Amino acid sequence: MHPFLKKLLDGENVEWKPLGEIGEIIRGNGLQKKDFTETGFPAIHYGQIYTFYGLSTETTKSFVSEESAQKLRKVNYGDVVITNTSENLKDVGKALVYLGEKQAVTGGHASIFKPSSEIIGKYFAYYTQTANFFDEKRKYAKGTKVIDISASDLAKIIIPIPAPNNPEKSLAIQNEIVGILDRFSALTAELTAKLGEELILRKKQYQYYRDKLLDFKNAADFPFLQKLLNGAKVEYKPLGEIAILKRGKVISKVYLEDNKGEYPVYSSQTSNDGIIGKIGTFDFDGEFITWTTDGANAGTVFYRNGKFSITNVCGLIEIKKQINLTHKFLFYWLSIKAKSHVYAGMGNPKLMSNQMKEIPIPIPPIETQNQIVDILDKFDALTNSLTEGLPKEIELRKKQYAYYRDLLLNFPKEESSGK
């Protein structure tokens, strides 16, 4: 036993009791999506416990009419609503403590645990997140595509009750555990929110300076850009005059599977940098810009440098050798302008070569281009480092929370039998 948990128990033992002996478990009834109303009697739908709620709630996302509520099982303050059904074992047995002042209802794919004076609902809810509870519910899970644990089987799952012979001490220990985990949860949520706000702020800063640095027609309003230009004029030319535009070819999933290799194939998707697979050959080698020609992501541009291929829903831009323009500068410009040229008619957004070639492109001095690219690369790196670091930091905090949760609730079962 961990020293902190031993100190918390202060010599008291732990008894493991079936859930049905420390409270009442009632299976819900009815409640379909068609029963929901905009306002009315508070209702907890089992599916929303997976997707909407946290560990506890004072309000409900859904409502039913007073007439419908009369036919449904009631949830009172302090009750715990437990999911009985899901497509995976992880979500079965997920618990939500209801702390609303007004009575609520729930439906047939959930059970209501009404705690006795021996246990605090939130203590039980935290326990449902542990590996011990997962192992217990696995014993009773039935089904393959849809997994169900009945209310009667939930009642058999054993729960650790500290200091069972000293009710006042038992509730004090449970409250202490709940308080620590509540604080951990709040800190994790606060950090997640702050990191998210920081990311939004960084992105706004990046977009602001990117747009200012590329707004040559209004350079007089931005002294820093004026300094970079150093009095030089900026000429605009249609993209079709300064670059060669191409389309990719059809590359099937079967071809990708049969020709696996090291060279990326880019398509219309924007996740994973546009990569849909890797093959052993390549069609292009060097600096280019690709863009998405069709679909919801039409007009999204990417800077490419290396060996790769593209599919037929992807366009490619290669700057003509005699043109004094860098691909990276053109990429930053098109990242602002390309989407405004997308044609959204007929329900399928498109940005074809004939539209792309008409986009006017500024050509400032090469020194100015390089300075702007250097600044935007640094901004982009800062933004991306935070974007990549944010999920890692949140994941680290979640792991810390899980570690302390399991530590605080990992009572040795031997103690229940006096060993």
C-alpha positions as CSV (number, residue, x, y, z in Angstrom):
1,M,0.0,0.0,0.0
2,H,1.3,3.5,-0.9
3,P,2.4,5.5,2.2
4,F,-0.1,8.3,1.5
5,L,-3.0,5.9,1.3
6,K,-1.8,4.2,4.5
7,K,-1.7,7.5,6.3
8,L,-5.2,8.4,5.0
9,L,-6.6,5.1,6.4
10,D,-4.8,5.8,9.8
11,G,-5.0,2.1,10.9
12,E,-8.5,1.5,9.6
13,N,-9.2,-1.5,7.4
14,V,-11.0,-1.7,4.1
15,E,-14.0,-3.9,3.2
16,W,-14.9,-4.8,-0.3
17,K,-18.7,-4.8,-0.8
18,P,-20.9,-5.5,-3.7
19,L,-22.4,-2.3,-5.1
20,G,-25.9,-3.7,-4.5
21,E,-25.2,-3.9,-0.8
22,I,-24.2,-0.2,-0.4
23,G,-27.0,1.3,-2.4
24,E,-30.0,0.6,-4.6
25,I,-29.5,0.0,-8.4
26,I,-32.5,0.6,-10.7
27,R,-32.5,0.1,-14.4
28,G,-33.9,3.0,-16.4
29,N,-36.8,2.6,-18.8
30,G,-37.9,4.2,-22.1
31,L,-36.6,7.6,-23.3
32,Q,-36.0,7.8,-27.0
33,K,-34.5,10.7,-29.0
34,K,-38.0,11.6,-30.3
35,D,-39.1,12.2,-26.6
36,F,-36.7,15.2,-26.2
37,T,-38.0,18.7,-26.0
38,E,-36.3,22.2,-26.0
39,T,-37.4,22.8,-22.4
40,G,-39.2,20.9,-19.7
41,F,-38.2,18.1,-17.3
42,P,-34.4,17.5,-17.0
43,A,-33.4,14.3,-18.8
44,I,-30.0,12.4,-19.0
45,H,-29.6,10.4,-22.1
46,Y,-27.1,7.6,-21.8
47,G,-25.2,8.5,-25.0
48,Q,-24.5,12.0,-23.7
49,I,-22.7,10.5,-20.7
50,Y,-20.0,9.4,-23.2
51,T,-19.9,12.6,-25.2
52,F,-21.1,15.6,-23.3
53,Y,-20.8,15.3,-19.5
54,G,-17.8,15.0,-17.3
55,L,-17.9,13.1,-13.9
56,S,-20.7,15.2,-12.5
57,T,-23.3,17.8,-13.6
58,E,-25.8,20.2,-12.1
59,T,-27.7,20.7,-15.3
60,T,-28.9,18.4,-18.1
61,K,-28.3,18.8,-21.9
62,S,-31.8,17.4,-22.7
63,F,-35.4,17.7,-21.5
64,V,-38.6,15.8,-21.9
65,S,-42.2,16.9,-21.3
66,E,-43.8,16.6,-17.9
67,E,-46.1,13.8,-19.3
68,S,-43.1,11.8,-20.6
69,A,-41.3,12.3,-17.3
70,Q,-44.1,10.6,-15.3
71,K,-43.3,7.3,-17.1
72,L,-39.5,7.4,-16.6
73,R,-37.1,6.5,-13.7
74,K,-36.2,9.4,-11.5
75,V,-32.7,10.7,-10.7
76,N,-32.3,12.7,-7.5
77,Y,-29.5,14.9,-6.2
78,G,-26.5,12.7,-5.4
79,D,-27.6,9.7,-7.5
80,V,-25.2,8.2,-10.0
81,V,-26.4,7.4,-13.6
82,I,-24.4,4.5,-15.0
83,T,-24.3,3.5,-18.7
84,N,-25.3,-0.1,-19.3
85,T,-24.8,-0.3,-23.1
86,S,-22.1,0.8,-25.5
87,E,-20.2,-0.4,-28.6
88,N,-17.1,-0.8,-26.4
89,L,-16.3,-2.0,-22.9
90,K,-14.6,1.3,-21.9
91,D,-17.8,3.3,-22.1
92,V,-20.0,0.7,-20.4
93,G,-20.2,1.5,-16.7
94,K,-19.3,5.1,-17.2
95,A,-20.7,7.1,-14.3
96,L,-22.3,10.6,-14.0
97,V,-23.1,12.1,-10.6
98,Y,-26.2,14.2,-10.8
99,L,-26.0,17.3,-8.6
100,G,-29.0,19.2,-9.9
101,E,-31.5,20.8,-7.6
102,K,-34.5,19.7,-9.7
103,Q,-35.3,16.0,-10.2
104,A,-34.2,14.4,-13.5
105,V,-35.1,11.3,-15.5
106,T,-33.1,8.7,-17.5
107,G,-33.7,5.9,-20.0
108,G,-33.4,2.2,-20.5
109,H,-29.7,2.0,-21.5
110,A,-28.7,3.4,-18.1
111,S,-29.0,2.4,-14.4
112,I,-29.4,4.7,-11.4
113,F,-27.3,4.0,-8.4
114,K,-28.8,5.5,-5.2
115,P,-26.0,5.5,-2.6
116,S,-26.7,4.5,1.0
117,S,-25.2,6.3,3.9
118,E,-22.1,4.1,3.5
119,I,-20.8,5.7,0.3
120,I,-20.5,9.0,-1.4
121,G,-21.8,9.0,-5.0
122,K,-18.8,10.9,-6.3
123,Y,-16.3,8.6,-4.6
124,F,-18.0,5.7,-6.4
125,A,-17.9,7.6,-9.7
126,Y,-14.2,8.2,-9.4
127,Y,-13.7,4.5,-8.6
128,T,-15.5,3.6,-11.9
129,Q,-12.5,5.1,-13.7
130,T,-9.9,2.7,-12.2
131,A,-8.4,-0.4,-13.6
132,N,-9.9,-2.5,-10.8
133,F,-13.4,-1.4,-11.8
134,F,-12.6,-2.1,-15.5
135,D,-11.5,-5.7,-14.6
136,E,-14.6,-6.2,-12.5
137,K,-17.0,-5.0,-15.2
138,R,-15.2,-7.2,-17.9
139,K,-16.4,-10.3,-16.0
140,Y,-20.1,-9.3,-16.5
141,A,-20.0,-7.8,-20.0
142,K,-22.1,-9.6,-22.6
143,G,-22.3,-9.1,-26.4
144,T,-19.8,-8.4,-29.2
145,K,-21.0,-5.5,-31.4
146,V,-23.1,-4.1,-28.6
147,I,-21.9,-4.6,-25.1
148,D,-24.2,-4.6,-22.2
149,I,-23.9,-5.0,-18.4
150,S,-27.2,-5.5,-16.7
151,A,-28.2,-3.7,-13.5
152,S,-28.2,-7.0,-11.6
153,D,-24.6,-7.6,-12.7
154,L,-23.5,-4.1,-11.9
155,A,-24.8,-4.8,-8.4
156,K,-22.3,-7.7,-8.0
157,I,-19.2,-5.5,-8.7
158,I,-17.3,-5.0,-5.5
159,I,-16.3,-1.6,-4.2
160,P,-13.7,-0.7,-1.5
161,I,-15.2,0.9,1.6
162,P,-12.6,2.4,3.9
163,A,-13.2,2.2,7.7
164,P,-16.5,0.2,7.3
165,N,-16.9,0.0,11.1
166,N,-16.5,3.7,11.6
167,P,-19.1,5.4,9.4
168,E,-18.0,9.0,10.2
169,K,-14.4,8.1,9.5
170,S,-15.3,6.3,6.4
171,L,-17.1,9.3,4.9
172,A,-14.3,11.6,5.9
173,I,-11.8,9.4,4.0
174,Q,-14.0,9.2,1.0
175,N,-14.5,13.0,1.1
176,E,-10.7,13.6,1.3
177,I,-10.1,11.4,-1.7
178,V,-12.9,13.1,-3.7
179,G,-11.5,16.6,-2.7
180,I,-8.0,15.7,-3.9
181,L,-9.3,14.3,-7.2
182,D,-11.6,17.3,-7.7
183,R,-8.7,19.6,-7.3
184,F,-6.6,17.6,-9.8
185,S,-9.4,17.6,-12.3
186,A,-9.9,21.3,-12.0
187,L,-6.2,22.0,-12.4
188,T,-6.1,19.8,-15.5
189,A,-9.2,21.5,-17.0
190,E,-7.7,25.0,-16.2
191,L,-4.4,24.1,-17.8
192,T,-6.1,22.7,-20.9
193,A,-8.2,25.9,-21.2
194,K,-5.2,28.2,-20.8
195,L,-3.1,26.3,-23.3
196,G,-6.0,26.4,-25.7
197,E,-6.3,30.2,-25.3
198,E,-2.5,30.6,-25.8
199,L,-2.7,28.6,-29.0
200,I,-5.5,30.7,-30.3
201,L,-3.6,33.9,-29.4
202,R,-0.4,32.6,-31.2
203,K,-2.4,31.8,-34.3
204,K,-4.1,35.2,-34.4
205,Q,-0.7,36.9,-34.0
206,Y,0.8,34.8,-36.7
207,Q,-2.1,35.6,-39.1
208,Y,-2.0,39.3,-38.3
209,Y,1.7,39.6,-39.1
210,R,1.5,37.3,-42.1
211,D,-1.3,39.4,-43.6
212,K,0.5,42.7,-42.8
213,L,3.8,41.5,-44.3
214,L,2.1,40.5,-47.5
215,D,-0.2,43.5,-47.9
216,F,2.0,45.4,-50.4
217,K,-0.8,47.6,-51.7
218,N,-1.1,49.1,-48.2
219,A,2.6,49.0,-47.2
220,A,2.4,52.7,-46.2
221,D,0.3,51.6,-43.2
222,F,2.9,49.2,-42.0
223,P,6.3,50.9,-41.5
224,F,8.2,47.6,-41.0
225,L,7.1,46.4,-44.5
226,Q,8.1,49.8,-45.9
227,K,11.6,49.3,-44.4
228,L,11.8,45.8,-45.9
229,L,10.9,47.2,-49.4
230,N,13.3,50.0,-49.1
231,G,11.5,52.0,-51.7
232,A,11.2,49.2,-54.2
233,K,8.1,48.8,-56.4
234,V,6.1,45.6,-56.3
235,E,4.9,44.2,-59.6
236,Y,1.8,41.9,-59.8
237,K,1.5,39.1,-62.4
238,P,-1.1,36.4,-62.9
239,L,0.1,33.0,-61.6
240,G,-0.3,31.5,-65.0
241,E,2.5,33.8,-66.4
242,I,5.1,33.0,-63.8
243,A,4.5,29.3,-63.1
244,I,3.7,26.0,-64.6
245,L,0.5,24.4,-63.3
246,K,-0.1,20.6,-63.4
247,R,-2.6,18.1,-62.1
248,G,-1.8,14.7,-60.5
249,K,-2.8,11.3,-61.7
250,V,-5.3,8.7,-60.4
251,I,-3.6,6.6,-57.8
252,S,-5.9,3.9,-56.3
253,K,-5.8,2.4,-52.8
254,V,-4.9,-0.9,-54.4
255,Y,-1.9,0.7,-56.1
256,L,-0.8,2.3,-52.8
257,E,-1.1,-1.1,-51.1
258,D,0.8,-3.0,-53.8
259,N,3.6,-0.5,-54.2
260,K,4.6,0.5,-50.7
261,G,7.8,2.6,-50.4
262,E,9.4,5.7,-48.9
263,Y,8.0,8.5,-51.1
264,P,4.8,10.3,-50.1
265,V,1.7,10.5,-52.2
266,Y,-0.3,13.7,-51.6
267,S,-4.0,14.0,-52.2
268,S,-7.0,16.3,-51.3
269,Q,-7.0,15.6,-47.6
270,T,-5.4,18.2,-45.2
271,S,-4.8,15.9,-42.2
272,N,-1.4,14.2,-42.0
273,D,0.1,16.9,-44.3
274,G,-2.0,15.6,-47.1
275,I,-0.3,12.2,-47.3
276,I,-2.5,9.3,-48.2
277,G,0.3,6.7,-48.5
278,K,3.9,6.1,-49.6
279,I,5.1,4.3,-52.7
280,G,8.5,3.2,-54.1
281,T,8.6,5.7,-57.0
282,F,8.1,9.5,-57.4
283,D,6.9,11.9,-60.1
284,F,8.4,15.1,-58.8
285,D,11.7,16.1,-57.1
286,G,12.5,19.5,-55.8
287,E,10.6,22.7,-54.6
288,F,6.9,23.0,-55.5
289,I,3.6,24.1,-54.1
290,T,0.6,21.7,-54.2
291,W,-3.0,22.6,-53.7
292,T,-6.3,20.8,-53.1
293,T,-8.5,21.1,-56.2
294,D,-11.8,19.6,-55.1
295,G,-14.0,19.2,-52.1
296,A,-14.3,20.8,-48.7
297,N,-10.6,21.6,-48.5
298,A,-10.3,23.1,-52.0
299,G,-7.8,26.0,-52.1
300,T,-5.6,24.6,-49.3
301,V,-2.0,25.0,-50.2
302,F,1.2,23.2,-49.1
303,Y,4.9,23.9,-49.6
304,R,6.7,20.8,-50.8
305,N,10.4,20.1,-51.1
306,G,11.6,16.6,-51.9
307,K,10.5,13.5,-53.9
308,F,6.8,12.8,-54.1
309,S,3.7,12.1,-56.2
310,I,0.2,13.7,-56.3
311,T,-3.2,12.3,-57.1
312,N,-5.7,13.7,-59.6
313,V,-7.5,15.9,-56.9
314,C,-4.2,17.7,-56.2
315,G,-2.6,20.5,-58.3
316,L,1.1,21.4,-58.5
317,I,2.8,24.7,-59.1
318,E,6.4,25.1,-60.3
319,I,7.8,28.6,-60.7
320,K,9.4,29.2,-64.1
321,K,13.2,29.4,-63.9
322,Q,13.5,33.0,-65.2
323,I,11.1,34.4,-62.6
324,N,12.7,36.0,-59.6
325,L,10.2,34.5,-57.1
326,T,10.7,31.8,-54.4
327,H,8.3,28.9,-53.8
328,K,8.2,29.6,-50.1
329,F,7.2,33.2,-50.6
330,L,4.5,32.1,-53.1
331,F,3.3,29.5,-50.7
332,Y,2.7,32.2,-48.0
333,W,0.9,34.4,-50.4
334,L,-1.4,31.7,-51.7
335,S,-2.2,30.5,-48.2
336,I,-4.0,33.9,-47.8
337,K,-5.4,34.3,-51.3
338,A,-6.2,30.9,-52.8
339,K,-9.4,30.1,-50.9
340,S,-11.0,33.3,-52.0
341,H,-10.9,32.0,-55.6
342,V,-12.6,28.7,-54.9
343,Y,-15.8,28.2,-56.9
344,A,-18.5,26.7,-54.7
345,G,-21.2,26.1,-57.3
346,M,-23.1,22.8,-57.8
347,G,-22.4,21.8,-54.1
348,N,-18.8,20.7,-54.8
349,P,-16.1,23.4,-54.1
350,K,-13.4,23.5,-56.8
351,L,-10.2,25.4,-57.5
352,M,-9.0,24.3,-60.9
353,S,-5.9,25.3,-62.9
354,N,-7.9,27.8,-65.0
355,Q,-9.0,29.6,-61.8
356,M,-5.7,29.3,-60.1
357,K,-3.7,30.8,-63.0
358,E,-5.7,34.0,-62.7
359,I,-4.6,34.8,-59.1
360,P,-2.4,38.0,-59.1
361,I,1.0,37.4,-57.5
362,P,3.2,40.2,-56.1
363,I,6.9,40.0,-57.0
364,P,8.9,42.2,-54.5
365,P,12.7,42.1,-54.6
366,I,14.2,38.7,-53.8
367,E,15.9,40.1,-50.6
368,T,12.5,41.3,-49.4
369,Q,10.9,37.9,-50.1
370,N,13.6,36.1,-48.2
371,Q,13.3,38.4,-45.2
372,I,9.5,37.9,-45.1
373,V,9.8,34.2,-45.5
374,D,12.3,34.1,-42.6
375,I,10.0,36.0,-40.3
376,L,7.0,33.9,-41.2
377,D,8.9,30.6,-40.9
378,K,9.9,31.6,-37.3
379,F,6.3,32.6,-36.5
380,D,5.0,29.3,-38.0
381,A,7.6,27.3,-36.1
382,L,6.4,28.9,-32.8
383,T,2.8,28.2,-33.6
384,N,3.5,24.7,-34.6
385,S,5.6,23.9,-31.6
386,L,2.7,25.0,-29.4
387,T,0.2,23.1,-31.5
388,E,2.3,19.9,-31.2
389,G,3.1,20.5,-27.5
390,L,-0.4,21.2,-26.4
391,P,-1.8,17.7,-26.8
392,K,1.4,16.3,-25.3
393,E,1.1,18.6,-22.2
394,I,-2.6,17.8,-21.8
395,E,-1.8,14.0,-22.1
396,L,0.9,14.3,-19.5
397,R,-1.5,16.1,-17.1
398,K,-4.2,13.4,-17.7
399,K,-1.6,10.7,-16.9
400,Q,-0.6,12.5,-13.7
401,Y,-4.3,12.7,-12.8
402,A,-4.8,9.0,-13.6
403,Y,-1.8,8.0,-11.5
404,Y,-3.0,9.8,-8.4
405,R,-6.6,8.6,-8.9
406,D,-5.4,5.0,-9.0
407,L,-3.1,5.6,-6.1
408,L,-5.8,7.0,-3.9
409,L,-8.3,4.2,-4.9
410,N,-6.0,1.3,-5.0
411,F,-7.0,-0.4,-1.7
412,P,-5.4,-3.9,-1.3
413,K,-8.1,-6.5,-1.4
414,E,-6.3,-8.6,1.2
415,E,-7.3,-6.1,3.9
416,S,-11.0,-6.9,3.4
417,S,-10.4,-10.4,4.7
418,G,-8.2,-9.2,7.6
419,K,-4.9,-10.4,6.0
